[in-house]
Amino acid sequence: MVKPEIVSAEQWQQARDDLLKAEKEVTRAQDALAARRRRLPMVRFDKPYVFDTPDGPRSLTDLFDGRNELVVYQFMDRGPKHYCPGCTAFTDNVPGHALPMLAARGITWVTVSNMPLAQIEAYKAERGWTLPFVSSHGTSFSDDCGAGNGFMLSVFLRDGDDVYRTYSTTARGVDRLVFAASIMDLTAYGRMQDWEDSPEGWPQHPTYG
């Protein structure tokens, strides 16, 4: 297997210092983006959605569990006994111990899918997931969010019984939240996926291969 070039400690430190300058530029750019994100307007979500949950039917307002903010990951529905590998990998990376930390800051996390609840519950048991996971089957929630048959992360704000969406992202915008991928991005070989710009000879394979 091809390996990175071996250099002296001084050469390595110089290369690392050069990269650090670029990393700091990205950090400042991310901070600026976060500041813009906090200044986004919001749009009202006022349809009477009814989600099927293990505790019975619940409205969008109910999903907040009394908190002011709600983060929803929309897990793709690919039909009976078929599950999106990307959504599965993402959900595997949601740390259960972090959800109480979010709750303490007034943020509730819920995973939602157009899959029927029975299918969700069976897959949860198979994967060993304990995070909140409800069904939007039979509602227009996914289409109204713009997810359609795809996946999306949306953030909602509650003002009494009124609910507004403040942010959404999909594709690589969701990817950046995956812990394992973020760690692999720090390693010499990266994610070893065929879309990455890696040196000649680096190990690579299809993203979901």
C-alpha positions in Angstrom: 0.0 0.0 0.0 1.3 3.4 -0.9 2.2 5.6 2.1 2.8 9.3 2.7 6.3 10.7 2.0 8.7 10.3 5.0 10.4 13.6 5.9 12.4 15.1 8.8 10.6 16.4 11.9 11.4 20.0 10.8 10.0 19.5 7.3 6.9 17.8 8.8 6.3 20.7 11.2 6.6 23.2 8.4 4.1 21.4 6.2 1.8 21.1 9.3 2.1 24.8 10.0 1.2 25.6 6.4 -1.9 23.4 6.6 -2.8 25.0 9.9 -3.1 28.4 8.2 -5.6 26.9 5.7 -7.5 25.2 8.5 -7.8 28.4 10.4 -9.2 30.1 7.3 -11.8 27.4 7.0 -12.7 27.7 10.7 -13.2 31.4 10.3 -15.3 30.8 7.2 -17.5 28.3 9.1 -17.9 30.8 12.0 -19.1 33.4 9.5 -21.5 30.9 7.9 -22.9 30.0 11.4 -23.4 33.7 12.0 -25.4 34.0 8.8 -27.3 30.8 9.7 -28.4 32.5 13.0 -29.8 35.4 11.0 -31.9 33.3 8.6 -35.6 34.2 8.5 -38.1 31.4 9.3 -41.2 30.0 7.6 -44.4 28.7 9.3 -45.3 25.0 9.3 -49.0 25.0 10.2 -50.4 21.9 8.6 -52.0 19.4 11.1 -49.5 16.6 10.6 -50.2 13.5 12.5 -47.1 11.3 13.2 -47.4 7.6 14.1 -45.2 7.0 17.2 -44.7 4.1 19.7 -46.7 6.3 22.2 -49.6 7.0 19.8 -50.4 9.8 17.3 -48.5 13.0 17.9 -48.5 16.4 16.2 -45.5 18.3 15.0 -45.8 20.5 18.1 -45.9 17.3 20.3 -42.6 16.2 18.9 -40.8 19.1 20.6 -41.6 17.5 24.0 -42.1 20.9 25.5 -38.8 22.3 24.3 -38.4 25.3 22.0 -36.3 23.8 19.2 -36.6 20.6 17.2 -34.0 18.9 14.9 -35.5 16.4 12.5 -33.5 13.9 10.4 -35.7 12.5 7.6 -34.7 8.9 6.9 -35.4 7.8 3.4 -38.2 5.4 2.7 -37.1 2.8 0.1 -40.0 0.4 0.4 -40.6 -2.7 2.5 -37.4 -4.4 3.8 -35.2 -1.9 2.0 -33.1 0.6 3.9 -30.9 3.5 2.7 -27.3 2.6 3.6 -26.4 6.3 3.9 -29.3 7.0 6.3 -28.4 3.9 8.2 -24.8 5.0 8.6 -25.8 8.4 9.6 -28.2 7.1 12.3 -25.5 4.7 13.5 -23.4 7.8 14.2 -26.0 9.7 16.3 -24.6 9.4 19.8 -27.4 8.6 22.2 -25.6 10.3 25.1 -25.6 13.6 23.2 -29.4 13.8 23.0 -29.8 14.6 26.7 -27.1 17.3 26.3 -29.2 18.8 23.5 -32.4 18.5 25.6 -30.7 20.4 28.4 -30.2 23.3 25.9 -33.9 23.1 24.8 -33.3 21.1 21.7 -35.2 17.9 20.9 -33.9 15.3 18.3 -36.3 13.2 16.3 -35.7 10.9 13.3 -38.7 10.8 11.0 -39.4 8.6 8.0 -42.3 7.9 5.6 -41.8 4.2 6.4 -44.7 2.7 8.3 -44.1 2.6 12.1 -44.0 -1.2 12.2 -41.1 -1.2 9.6 -39.3 1.5 11.6 -39.7 -0.4 14.9 -38.4 -3.7 13.3 -35.3 -1.9 11.9 -34.7 -0.1 15.2 -34.6 -3.4 17.0 -32.3 -4.9 14.4 -29.9 -2.0 14.6 -30.1 -1.6 18.4 -31.2 2.1 18.0 -32.8 3.8 21.0 -33.2 7.3 19.6 -36.7 8.7 19.0 -37.9 7.5 15.6 -41.4 8.2 14.3 -43.4 7.8 11.1 -44.7 10.5 8.8 -46.4 7.8 6.6 -49.5 9.1 4.9 -48.7 12.8 5.5 -47.2 15.5 3.3 -44.5 16.3 5.8 -41.6 15.0 3.7 -42.8 16.8 0.6 -43.5 20.0 2.5 -39.9 20.0 3.8 -38.6 19.5 0.3 -37.1 16.1 1.1 -39.6 14.1 -1.1 -38.2 10.6 -1.3 -34.8 11.7 -0.2 -33.2 12.6 3.1 -32.9 16.0 4.9 -32.0 17.6 8.2 -34.4 20.4 9.3 -34.5 22.6 12.3 -37.7 24.0 13.8 -38.5 26.7 16.4 -41.7 26.7 18.5 -43.5 29.8 19.7 -46.3 28.5 21.8 -48.4 26.3 19.4 -46.9 27.9 16.3 -44.1 26.0 14.6 -41.5 27.5 12.2 -38.7 26.0 10.2 -35.4 27.9 10.6 -32.9 25.8 8.7 -32.5 22.8 6.5 -29.7 20.9 4.7 -29.1 17.8 2.7 -26.4 16.0 0.8 -22.9 17.0 2.2 -24.6 19.4 4.6 -25.7 16.4 6.6 -22.5 14.5 5.9 -20.5 17.0 8.0 -22.4 15.8 11.1 -21.2 12.2 10.8 -18.6 11.6 13.6 -16.8 8.7 11.9 -16.5 10.6 8.6 -15.1 13.6 10.4 -12.5 11.5 12.1 -11.6 9.7 8.8 -11.1 13.1 7.2 -8.2 13.7 9.6 -6.4 10.4 8.7 -3.8 9.8 6.0 -6.0 7.8 3.8 -9.2 9.8 4.4 -12.5 8.0 3.8 -11.0 5.9 1.1 -14.0 6.7 -1.2 -13.6 7.1 -4.9 -14.9 10.7 -5.0 -12.1 12.0 -2.8 -9.1 13.9 -4.2 -6.3 11.6 -2.9 -2.7 11.0 -4.1 -2.1 8.4 -6.8 -2.1 4.9 -5.4 -4.2 5.7 -2.3 -6.8 3.0 -1.4 -10.3 3.9 -2.6 -13.6 2.2 -3.1 -17.2 3.1 -4.0 -18.9 5.3 -1.3 -21.4 2.6 -0.3 -19.3 -0.4 -1.6 
